Amino acid sequence: MAVPKGKVSRQRRDKRRSSVWKLTAPNVVKCPNCGAFCMPHRVCKACGQYKGRTVIAVEESK
């Protein structure tokens, strides 16, 4: 036979939900080529290089 669930107190409910909204900031490193900040292991959006090789062509800003 089904039994009703026990009441969950506000304190217990809030303890369970406390860590859900906490996000960590992404790591950021300086590009060795141009010095712009970018995420690690990704192509630099400023210069288009990854590990010393040009991966994407980036247009010069006017």
PQR file with spaces between the fields and no chain letter, atoms N, CA, C, O and H, PARSE charges and radii, in Angstrom:
ATOM       1  N    MET     1       0.836   -1.166    0.000 -0.4000 1.5000
ATOM       2  CA   MET     1       0.000    0.000    0.000 -0.0000 2.0000
ATOM       3  C    MET     1       0.894    1.247    0.000  0.5500 1.7000
ATOM       4  O    MET     1       1.957    1.259    0.621 -0.5500 1.4000
ATOM       5  N    ALA     2       0.455    2.279   -0.695 -0.4000 1.5000
ATOM       6  CA   ALA     2       1.252    3.493   -0.806 -0.0000 2.0000
ATOM       7  C    ALA     2       1.262    4.257    0.507  0.5500 1.7000
ATOM       8  O    ALA     2       0.252    4.346    1.206 -0.5500 1.4000
ATOM       9  H    ALA     2      -0.409    2.269   -1.199  0.4000 1.0000
ATOM      10  N    VAL     3       2.430    4.808    0.824 -0.4000 1.5000
ATOM      11  CA   VAL     3       2.584    5.577    2.055 -0.0000 2.0000
ATOM      12  C    VAL     3       2.971    7.007    1.654  0.5500 1.7000
ATOM      13  O    VAL     3       3.847    7.182    0.808 -0.5500 1.4000
ATOM      14  H    VAL     3       3.250    4.737    0.256  0.4000 1.0000
ATOM      15  N    PRO     4       2.345    8.021    2.236 -0.5600 1.5000
ATOM      16  CA   PRO     4       2.716    9.386    1.876  0.2800 2.0000
ATOM      17  C    PRO     4       4.153    9.707    2.280  0.5500 1.7000
ATOM      18  O    PRO     4       4.651    9.239    3.304 -0.5500 1.4000
ATOM      19  N    LYS     5       4.782   10.491    1.474 -0.4000 1.5000
ATOM      20  CA   LYS     5       6.147   10.896    1.777 -0.0000 2.0000
ATOM      21  C    LYS     5       6.150   11.823    2.984  0.5500 1.7000
ATOM      22  O    LYS     5       5.203   12.580    3.199 -0.5500 1.4000
ATOM      23  H    LYS     5       4.377   10.871    0.643  0.4000 1.0000
ATOM      24  N    GLY     6       7.226   11.757    3.774 -0.4000 1.5000
ATOM      25  CA   GLY     6       7.333   12.637    4.928 -0.0000 2.0000
ATOM      26  C    GLY     6       7.637   14.068    4.489  0.5500 1.7000
ATOM      27  O    GLY     6       8.195   14.292    3.415 -0.5500 1.4000
ATOM      28  H    GLY     6       7.994   11.141    3.600  0.4000 1.0000
ATOM      29  N    LYS     7       7.261   15.037    5.334 -0.4000 1.5000
ATOM      30  CA   LYS     7       7.500   16.430    5.004 -0.0000 2.0000
ATOM      31  C    LYS     7       8.999   16.718    5.056  0.5500 1.7000
ATOM      32  O    LYS     7       9.699   16.313    5.984 -0.5500 1.4000
ATOM      33  H    LYS     7       6.807   14.855    6.206  0.4000 1.0000
ATOM      34  N    VAL     8       9.463   17.425    4.039 -0.4000 1.5000
ATOM      35  CA   VAL     8      10.857   17.843    3.996 -0.0000 2.0000
ATOM      36  C    VAL     8      10.909   19.277    4.510  0.5500 1.7000
ATOM      37  O    VAL     8      10.244   20.164    3.975 -0.5500 1.4000
ATOM      38  H    VAL     8       8.894   17.754    3.285  0.4000 1.0000
ATOM      39  N    SER     9      11.702   19.493    5.548 -0.4000 1.5000
ATOM      40  CA   SER     9      11.781   20.820    6.148 -0.0000 2.0000
ATOM      41  C    SER     9      12.464   21.800    5.196  0.5500 1.7000
ATOM      42  O    SER     9      13.159   21.394    4.264 -0.5500 1.4000
ATOM      43  H    SER     9      12.242   18.772    5.983  0.4000 1.0000
ATOM      44  N    ARG    10      12.258   23.088    5.441 -0.4000 1.5000
ATOM      45  CA   ARG    10      12.884   24.109    4.605 -0.0000 2.0000
ATOM      46  C    ARG    10      14.402   24.018    4.681  0.5500 1.7000
ATOM      47  O    ARG    10      15.086   24.216    3.677 -0.5500 1.4000
ATOM      48  H    ARG    10      11.693   23.417    6.197  0.4000 1.0000
ATOM      49  N    GLN    11      14.925   23.723    5.846 -0.4000 1.5000
ATOM      50  CA   GLN    11      16.368   23.630    6.015 -0.0000 2.0000
ATOM      51  C    GLN    11      16.947   22.471    5.202  0.5500 1.7000
ATOM      52  O    GLN    11      17.966   22.631    4.531 -0.5500 1.4000
ATOM      53  H    GLN    11      14.369   23.561    6.661  0.4000 1.0000
ATOM      54  N    ARG    12      16.312   21.326    5.260 -0.4000 1.5000
ATOM      55  CA   ARG    12      16.791   20.162    4.518 -0.0000 2.0000
ATOM      56  C    ARG    12      16.659   20.387    3.011  0.5500 1.7000
ATOM      57  O    ARG    12      17.547   20.020    2.241 -0.5500 1.4000
ATOM      58  H    ARG    12      15.483   21.195    5.805  0.4000 1.0000
ATOM      59  N    ARG    13      15.550   20.989    2.598 -0.4000 1.5000
ATOM      60  CA   ARG    13      15.342   21.286    1.184 -0.0000 2.0000
ATOM      61  C    ARG    13      16.393   22.265    0.679  0.5500 1.7000
ATOM      62  O    ARG    13      16.948   22.072   -0.403 -0.5500 1.4000
ATOM      63  H    ARG    13      14.829   21.287    3.223  0.4000 1.0000
ATOM      64  N    ASP    14      16.673   23.315    1.451 -0.4000 1.5000
ATOM      65  CA   ASP    14      17.626   24.327    1.026 -0.0000 2.0000
ATOM      66  C    ASP    14      19.057   23.800    1.034  0.5500 1.7000
ATOM      67  O    ASP    14      19.870   24.218    0.209 -0.5500 1.4000
ATOM      68  H    ASP    14      16.222   23.472    2.329  0.4000 1.0000
ATOM      69  N    LYS    15      19.374   22.896    1.944 -0.4000 1.5000
ATOM      70  CA   LYS    15      20.708   22.286    1.945 -0.0000 2.0000
ATOM      71  C    LYS    15      20.927   21.485    0.667  0.5500 1.7000
ATOM      72  O    LYS    15      22.024   21.476    0.109 -0.5500 1.4000
ATOM      73  H    LYS    15      18.713   22.556    2.613  0.4000 1.0000
ATOM      74  N    ARG    16      19.892   20.826    0.219 -0.4000 1.5000
ATOM      75  CA   ARG    16      19.995   20.023   -0.991 -0.0000 2.0000
ATOM      76  C    ARG    16      20.182   20.918   -2.219  0.5500 1.7000
ATOM      77  O    ARG    16      20.913   20.556   -3.141 -0.5500 1.4000
ATOM      78  H    ARG    16      19.001   20.834    0.673  0.4000 1.0000
ATOM      79  N    ARG    17      19.534   22.069   -2.237 -0.4000 1.5000
ATOM      80  CA   ARG    17      19.584   22.955   -3.392 -0.0000 2.0000
ATOM      81  C    ARG    17      20.755   23.936   -3.360  0.5500 1.7000
ATOM      82  O    ARG    17      20.952   24.675   -4.325 -0.5500 1.4000
ATOM      83  H    ARG    17      18.941   22.363   -1.488  0.4000 1.0000
ATOM      84  N    SER    18      21.516   23.963   -2.306 -0.4000 1.5000
ATOM      85  CA   SER    18      22.497   25.023   -2.109 -0.0000 2.0000
ATOM      86  C    SER    18      23.593   25.046   -3.163  0.5500 1.7000
ATOM      87  O    SER    18      24.043   26.128   -3.539 -0.5500 1.4000
ATOM      88  H    SER    18      21.356   23.363   -1.523  0.4000 1.0000
ATOM      89  N    SER    19      24.040   23.896   -3.653 -0.4000 1.5000
ATOM      90  CA   SER    19      25.177   23.879   -4.564 -0.0000 2.0000
ATOM      91  C    SER    19      24.767   23.861   -6.028  0.5500 1.7000
ATOM      92  O    SER    19      25.633   23.754   -6.896 -0.5500 1.4000
ATOM      93  H    SER    19      23.674   23.017   -3.348  0.4000 1.0000
ATOM      94  N    VAL    20      23.494   23.959   -6.329 -0.4000 1.5000
ATOM      95  CA   VAL    20      23.043   23.855   -7.712 -0.0000 2.0000
ATOM      96  C    VAL    20      23.417   25.091   -8.510  0.5500 1.7000
ATOM      97  O    VAL    20      23.836   24.969   -9.661 -0.5500 1.4000
ATOM      98  H    VAL    20      22.791   24.046   -5.623  0.4000 1.0000
ATOM      99  N    TRP    21      23.278   26.276   -7.934 -0.4000 1.5000
ATOM     100  CA   TRP    21      23.462   27.510   -8.684 -0.0000 2.0000
ATOM     101  C    TRP    21      24.907   27.976   -8.749  0.5500 1.7000
ATOM     102  O    TRP    21      25.215   28.891   -9.513 -0.5500 1.4000
ATOM     103  H    TRP    21      22.937   26.376   -6.999  0.4000 1.0000
ATOM     104  N    LYS    22      25.808   27.375   -7.971 -0.4000 1.5000
ATOM     105  CA   LYS    22      27.186   27.849   -7.937 -0.0000 2.0000
ATOM     106  C    LYS    22      27.933   27.368   -9.179  0.5500 1.7000
ATOM     107  O    LYS    22      28.103   26.167   -9.393 -0.5500 1.4000
ATOM     108  H    LYS    22      25.558   26.631   -7.350  0.4000 1.0000
ATOM     109  N    LEU    23      28.370   28.312   -9.982 -0.4000 1.5000
ATOM     110  CA   LEU    23      29.111   27.990  -11.189 -0.0000 2.0000
ATOM     111  C    LEU    23      30.546   28.458  -11.035  0.5500 1.7000
ATOM     112  O    LEU    23      30.811   29.439  -10.340 -0.5500 1.4000
ATOM     113  H    LEU    23      28.233   29.287   -9.808  0.4000 1.0000
ATOM     114  N    THR    24      31.470   27.764  -11.677 -0.4000 1.5000
ATOM     115  CA   THR    24      32.863   28.167  -11.628 -0.0000 2.0000
ATOM     116  C    THR    24      33.186   28.958  -12.896  0.5500 1.7000
ATOM     117  O    THR    24      32.676   28.659  -13.976 -0.5500 1.4000
ATOM     118  H    THR    24      31.255   26.967  -12.241  0.4000 1.0000
ATOM     119  N    ALA    25      34.019   29.944  -12.748 -0.4000 1.5000
ATOM     120  CA   ALA    25      34.430   30.749  -13.900 -0.0000 2.0000
ATOM     121  C    ALA    25      35.350   29.916  -14.781  0.5500 1.7000
ATOM     122  O    ALA    25      36.148   29.133  -14.265 -0.5500 1.4000
ATOM     123  H    ALA    25      34.433   30.186  -11.871  0.4000 1.0000
ATOM     124  N    PRO    26      35.256   30.066  -16.100 -0.5600 1.5000
ATOM     125  CA   PRO    26      36.135   29.297  -16.981  0.2800 2.0000
ATOM     126  C    PRO    26      37.580   29.749  -16.829  0.5500 1.7000
ATOM     127  O    PRO    26      37.849   30.921  -16.562 -0.5500 1.4000
ATOM     128  N    ASN    27      38.500   28.821  -16.999 -0.4000 1.5000
ATOM     129  CA   ASN    27      39.917   29.154  -16.937 -0.0000 2.0000
ATOM     130  C    ASN    27      40.290   29.983  -18.160  0.5500 1.7000
ATOM     131  O    ASN    27      39.787   29.749  -19.259 -0.5500 1.4000
ATOM     132  H    ASN    27      38.282   27.870  -17.216  0.4000 1.0000
ATOM     133  N    VAL    28      41.161   30.940  -17.960 -0.4000 1.5000
ATOM     134  CA   VAL    28      41.588   31.815  -19.042 -0.0000 2.0000
ATOM     135  C    VAL    28      43.114   31.883  -19.020  0.5500 1.7000
ATOM     136  O    VAL    28      43.721   32.049  -17.961 -0.5500 1.4000
ATOM     137  H    VAL    28      41.569   31.131  -17.067  0.4000 1.0000
ATOM     138  N    VAL    29      43.727   31.754  -20.196 -0.4000 1.5000
ATOM     139  CA   VAL    29      45.177   31.842  -20.314 -0.0000 2.0000
ATOM     140  C    VAL    29      45.523   32.877  -21.381  0.5500 1.7000
ATOM     141  O    VAL    29      44.683   33.227  -22.210 -0.5500 1.4000
ATOM     142  H    VAL    29      43.234   31.619  -21.055  0.4000 1.0000
ATOM     143  N    LYS    30      46.755   33.361  -21.355 -0.4000 1.5000
ATOM     144  CA   LYS    30      47.205   34.302  -22.374 -0.0000 2.0000
ATOM     145  C    LYS    30      47.707   33.531  -23.580  0.5500 1.7000
ATOM     146  O    LYS    30      48.388   32.514  -23.452 -0.5500 1.4000
ATOM     147  H    LYS    30      47.437   33.077  -20.681  0.4000 1.0000
ATOM     148  N    CYS    31      47.359   34.029  -24.740 -0.4000 1.5000
ATOM     149  CA   CYS    31      47.833   33.429  -25.989 -0.0000 2.0000
ATOM     150  C    CYS    31      49.338   33.707  -26.112  0.5500 1.7000
ATOM     151  O    CYS    31      49.757   34.856  -25.969 -0.5500 1.4000
ATOM     152  H    CYS    31      46.805   34.855  -24.844  0.4000 1.0000
ATOM     153  N    PRO    32      50.159   32.681  -26.374 -0.5600 1.5000
ATOM     154  CA   PRO    32      51.599   32.923  -26.480  0.2800 2.0000
ATOM     155  C    PRO    32      51.976   33.755  -27.702  0.5500 1.7000
ATOM     156  O    PRO    32      53.053   34.351  -27.735 -0.5500 1.4000
ATOM     157  N    ASN    33      51.100   33.801  -28.706 -0.4000 1.5000
ATOM     158  CA   ASN    33      51.411   34.550  -29.924 -0.0000 2.0000
ATOM     159  C    ASN    33      51.057   36.031  -29.799  0.5500 1.7000
ATOM     160  O    ASN    33      51.907   36.890  -30.034 -0.5500 1.4000
ATOM     161  H    ASN    33      50.226   33.317  -28.679  0.4000 1.0000
ATOM     162  N    CYS    34      49.813   36.340  -29.432 -0.4000 1.5000
ATOM     163  CA   CYS    34      49.368   37.736  -29.435 -0.0000 2.0000
ATOM     164  C    CYS    34      49.133   38.300  -28.035  0.5500 1.7000
ATOM     165  O    CYS    34      49.006   39.515  -27.880 -0.5500 1.4000
ATOM     166  H    CYS    34      49.122   35.643  -29.241  0.4000 1.0000
ATOM     167  N    GLY    35      49.074   37.452  -27.019 -0.4000 1.5000
ATOM     168  CA   GLY    35      48.884   37.932  -25.656 -0.0000 2.0000
ATOM     169  C    GLY    35      47.436   38.144  -25.258  0.5500 1.7000
ATOM     170  O    GLY    35      47.164   38.578  -24.139 -0.5500 1.4000
ATOM     171  H    GLY    35      49.177   36.465  -27.144  0.4000 1.0000
ATOM     172  N    ALA    36      46.507   37.849  -26.145 -0.4000 1.5000
ATOM     173  CA   ALA    36      45.087   38.001  -25.821 -0.0000 2.0000
ATOM     174  C    ALA    36      44.657   36.862  -24.905  0.5500 1.7000
ATOM     175  O    ALA    36      45.255   35.786  -24.931 -0.5500 1.4000
ATOM     176  H    ALA    36      46.728   37.496  -27.054  0.4000 1.0000
ATOM     177  N    PHE    37      43.631   37.090  -24.101 -0.4000 1.5000
ATOM     178  CA   PHE    37      43.129   36.047  -23.222 -0.0000 2.0000
ATOM     179  C    PHE    37      42.190   35.131  -23.989  0.5500 1.7000
ATOM     180  O    PHE    37      41.312   35.596  -24.716 -0.5500 1.4000
ATOM     181  H    PHE    37      43.146   37.964  -24.080  0.4000 1.0000
ATOM     182  N    CYS    38      42.381   33.819  -23.822 -0.4000 1.5000
ATOM     183  CA   CYS    38      41.510   32.835  -24.468 -0.0000 2.0000
ATOM     184  C    CYS    38      41.441   31.603  -23.580  0.5500 1.7000
ATOM     185  O    CYS    38      42.228   31.452  -22.646 -0.5500 1.4000
ATOM     186  H    CYS    38      43.095   33.442  -23.231  0.4000 1.0000
ATOM     187  N    MET    39      40.494   30.728  -23.878 -0.4000 1.5000
ATOM     188  CA   MET    39      40.341   29.512  -23.100 -0.0000 2.0000
ATOM     189  C    MET    39      41.428   28.510  -23.504  0.5500 1.7000
ATOM     190  O    MET    39      41.825   28.472  -24.669 -0.5500 1.4000
ATOM     191  H    MET    39      39.855   30.851  -24.637  0.4000 1.0000
ATOM     192  N    PRO    40      41.911   27.700  -22.560 -0.5600 1.5000
ATOM     193  CA   PRO    40      42.979   26.757  -22.895  0.2800 2.0000
ATOM     194  C    PRO    40      42.509   25.665  -23.852  0.5500 1.7000
ATOM     195  O    PRO    40      41.345   25.266  -23.832 -0.5500 1.4000
ATOM     196  N    HIS    41      43.412   25.195  -24.674 -0.4000 1.5000
ATOM     197  CA   HIS    41      43.166   24.129  -25.650 -0.0000 2.0000
ATOM     198  C    HIS    41      42.127   24.522  -26.684  0.5500 1.7000
ATOM     199  O    HIS    41      41.377   23.676  -27.172 -0.5500 1.4000
ATOM     200  H    HIS    41      44.358   25.519  -24.690  0.4000 1.0000
ATOM     201  N    ARG    42      42.081   25.807  -27.019 -0.4000 1.5000
ATOM     202  CA   ARG    42      41.165   26.300  -28.037 -0.0000 2.0000
ATOM     203  C    ARG    42      41.945   27.264  -28.944  0.5500 1.7000
ATOM     204  O    ARG    42      42.979   27.805  -28.555 -0.5500 1.4000
ATOM     205  H    ARG    42      42.691   26.494  -26.623  0.4000 1.0000
ATOM     206  N    VAL    43      41.431   27.460  -30.143 -0.4000 1.5000
ATOM     207  CA   VAL    43      42.046   28.403  -31.072 -0.0000 2.0000
ATOM     208  C    VAL    43      41.819   29.819  -30.556  0.5500 1.7000
ATOM     209  O    VAL    43      40.726   30.152  -30.098 -0.5500 1.4000
ATOM     210  H    VAL    43      40.591   27.021  -30.460  0.4000 1.0000
ATOM     211  N    CYS    44      42.849   30.645  -30.633 -0.4000 1.5000
ATOM     212  CA   CYS    44      42.731   32.036  -30.205 -0.0000 2.0000
ATOM     213  C    CYS    44      41.884   32.788  -31.222  0.5500 1.7000
ATOM     214  O    CYS    44      42.160   32.741  -32.421 -0.5500 1.4000
ATOM     215  H    CYS    44      43.737   30.375  -31.005  0.4000 1.0000
ATOM     216  N    LYS    45      40.853   33.479  -30.747 -0.4000 1.5000
ATOM     217  CA   LYS    45      39.972   34.209  -31.661 -0.0000 2.0000
ATOM     218  C    LYS    45      40.619   35.483  -32.174  0.5500 1.7000
ATOM     219  O    LYS    45      40.224   35.998  -33.220 -0.5500 1.4000
ATOM     220  H    LYS    45      40.628   33.516  -29.773  0.4000 1.0000
ATOM     221  N    ALA    46      41.606   35.998  -31.455 -0.4000 1.5000
ATOM     222  CA   ALA    46      42.245   37.244  -31.861 -0.0000 2.0000
ATOM     223  C    ALA    46      43.222   37.029  -33.018  0.5500 1.7000
ATOM     224  O    ALA    46      43.240   37.810  -33.970 -0.5500 1.4000
ATOM     225  H    ALA    46      41.927   35.579  -30.605  0.4000 1.0000
ATOM     226  N    CYS    47      44.038   35.968  -32.936 -0.4000 1.5000
ATOM     227  CA   CYS    47      45.052   35.765  -33.979 -0.0000 2.0000
ATOM     228  C    CYS    47      44.814   34.504  -34.814  0.5500 1.7000
ATOM     229  O    CYS    47      45.399   34.372  -35.889 -0.5500 1.4000
ATOM     230  H    CYS    47      44.024   35.334  -32.163  0.4000 1.0000
ATOM     231  N    GLY    48      43.982   33.584  -34.354 -0.4000 1.5000
ATOM     232  CA   GLY    48      43.661   32.387  -35.132 -0.0000 2.0000
ATOM     233  C    GLY    48      44.698   31.290  -35.050  0.5500 1.7000
ATOM     234  O    GLY    48      44.721   30.401  -35.902 -0.5500 1.4000
ATOM     235  H    GLY    48      43.507   33.691  -33.481  0.4000 1.0000
ATOM     236  N    GLN    49      45.562   31.331  -34.042 -0.4000 1.5000
ATOM     237  CA   GLN    49      46.603   30.307  -33.934 -0.0000 2.0000
ATOM     238  C    GLN    49      46.334   29.354  -32.786  0.5500 1.7000
ATOM     239  O    GLN    49      45.698   29.712  -31.794 -0.5500 1.4000
ATOM     240  H    GLN    49      45.544   32.053  -33.350  0.4000 1.0000
ATOM     241  N    TYR    50      46.831   28.124  -32.939 -0.4000 1.5000
ATOM     242  CA   TYR    50      46.776   27.112  -31.894 -0.0000 2.0000
ATOM     243  C    TYR    50      48.058   26.314  -31.963  0.5500 1.7000
ATOM     244  O    TYR    50      48.389   25.745  -33.003 -0.5500 1.4000
ATOM     245  H    TYR    50      47.347   27.833  -33.745  0.4000 1.0000
ATOM     246  N    LYS    51      48.783   26.269  -30.854 -0.4000 1.5000
ATOM     247  CA   LYS    51      50.077   25.575  -30.761 -0.0000 2.0000
ATOM     248  C    LYS    51      51.049   26.038  -31.839  0.5500 1.7000
ATOM     249  O    LYS    51      51.759   25.227  -32.434 -0.5500 1.4000
ATOM     250  H    LYS    51      48.514   26.731  -30.009  0.4000 1.0000
ATOM     251  N    GLY    52      51.079   27.341  -32.088 -0.4000 1.5000
ATOM     252  CA   GLY    52      52.042   27.900  -33.027 -0.0000 2.0000
ATOM     253  C    GLY    52      51.679   27.770  -34.487  0.5500 1.7000
ATOM     254  O    GLY    52      52.446   28.201  -35.348 -0.5500 1.4000
ATOM     255  H    GLY    52      50.502   28.000  -31.605  0.4000 1.0000
ATOM     256  N    ARG    53      50.526   27.184  -34.797 -0.4000 1.5000
ATOM     257  CA   ARG    53      50.107   27.032  -36.181 -0.0000 2.0000
ATOM     258  C    ARG    53      48.873   27.889  -36.432  0.5500 1.7000
ATOM     259  O    ARG    53      48.013   28.024  -35.562 -0.5500 1.4000
ATOM     260  H    ARG    53      49.903   26.834  -34.098  0.4000 1.0000
ATOM     261  N    THR    54      48.792   28.468  -37.630 -0.4000 1.5000
ATOM     262  CA   THR    54      47.615   29.243  -37.991 -0.0000 2.0000
ATOM     263  C    THR    54      46.512   28.271  -38.395  0.5500 1.7000
ATOM     264  O    THR    54      46.661   27.519  -39.358 -0.5500 1.4000
ATOM     265  H    THR    54      49.490   28.358  -38.337  0.4000 1.0000
ATOM     266  N    VAL    55      45.420   28.288  -37.663 -0.4000 1.5000
ATOM     267  CA   VAL    55      44.327   27.350  -37.886 -0.0000 2.0000
ATOM     268  C    VAL    55      43.192   28.033  -38.646  0.5500 1.7000
ATOM     269  O    VAL    55      42.608   27.443  -39.555 -0.5500 1.4000
ATOM     270  H    VAL    55      45.299   28.898  -36.880  0.4000 1.0000
ATOM     271  N    ILE    56      42.882   29.271  -38.276 -0.4000 1.5000
ATOM     272  CA   ILE    56      41.832   30.007  -38.981 -0.0000 2.0000
ATOM     273  C    ILE    56      42.403   31.361  -39.395  0.5500 1.7000
ATOM     274  O    ILE    56      43.253   31.937  -38.716 -0.5500 1.4000
ATOM     275  H    ILE    56      43.357   29.750  -37.537  0.4000 1.0000
ATOM     276  N    ALA    57      41.916   31.840  -40.518 -0.4000 1.5000
ATOM     277  CA   ALA    57      42.342   33.155  -41.005 -0.0000 2.0000
ATOM     278  C    ALA    57      41.483   34.217  -40.335  0.5500 1.7000
ATOM     279  O    ALA    57      40.255   34.172  -40.410 -0.5500 1.4000
ATOM     280  H    ALA    57      41.226   31.372  -41.070  0.4000 1.0000
ATOM     281  N    VAL    58      42.138   35.176  -39.679 -0.4000 1.5000
ATOM     282  CA   VAL    58      41.434   36.247  -38.990 -0.0000 2.0000
ATOM     283  C    VAL    58      41.679   37.536  -39.732  0.5500 1.7000
ATOM     284  O    VAL    58      42.823   37.878  -40.028 -0.5500 1.4000
ATOM     285  H    VAL    58      43.135   35.212  -39.618  0.4000 1.0000
ATOM     286  N    GLU    59      40.605   38.262  -40.040 -0.4000 1.5000
ATOM     287  CA   GLU    59      40.750   39.529  -40.749 -0.0000 2.0000
ATOM     288  C    GLU    59      41.293   40.601  -39.816  0.5500 1.7000
ATOM     289  O    GLU    59      40.951   40.633  -38.634 -0.5500 1.4000
ATOM     290  H    GLU    59      39.675   37.984  -39.800  0.4000 1.0000
ATOM     291  N    GLU    60      42.129   41.466  -40.338 -0.4000 1.5000
ATOM     292  CA   GLU    60      42.678   42.574  -39.561 -0.0000 2.0000
ATOM     293  C    GLU    60      41.576   43.599  -39.334  0.5500 1.7000
ATOM     294  O    GLU    60      40.804   43.895  -40.246 -0.5500 1.4000
ATOM     295  H    GLU    60      42.407   41.440  -41.298  0.4000 1.0000
ATOM     296  N    SER    61      41.500   44.142  -38.120 -0.4000 1.5000
ATOM     297  CA   SER    61      40.513   45.182  -37.859 -0.0000 2.0000
ATOM     298  C    SER    61      40.988   46.508  -38.432  0.5500 1.7000
ATOM     299  O    SER    61      42.186   46.791  -38.458 -0.5500 1.4000
ATOM     300  H    SER    61      42.128   43.901  -37.380  0.4000 1.0000
ATOM     301  N    LYS    62      40.030   47.327  -38.897 -0.4000 1.5000
ATOM     302  CA   LYS    62      40.400   48.577  -39.549 -0.0000 2.0000
ATOM     303  C    LYS    62      40.785   49.644  -38.574  0.5500 1.7000
ATOM     304  O    LYS    62      41.122   50.757  -38.978 -0.5500 1.4000
ATOM     305  H    LYS    62      39.057   47.097  -38.876  0.4000 1.0000
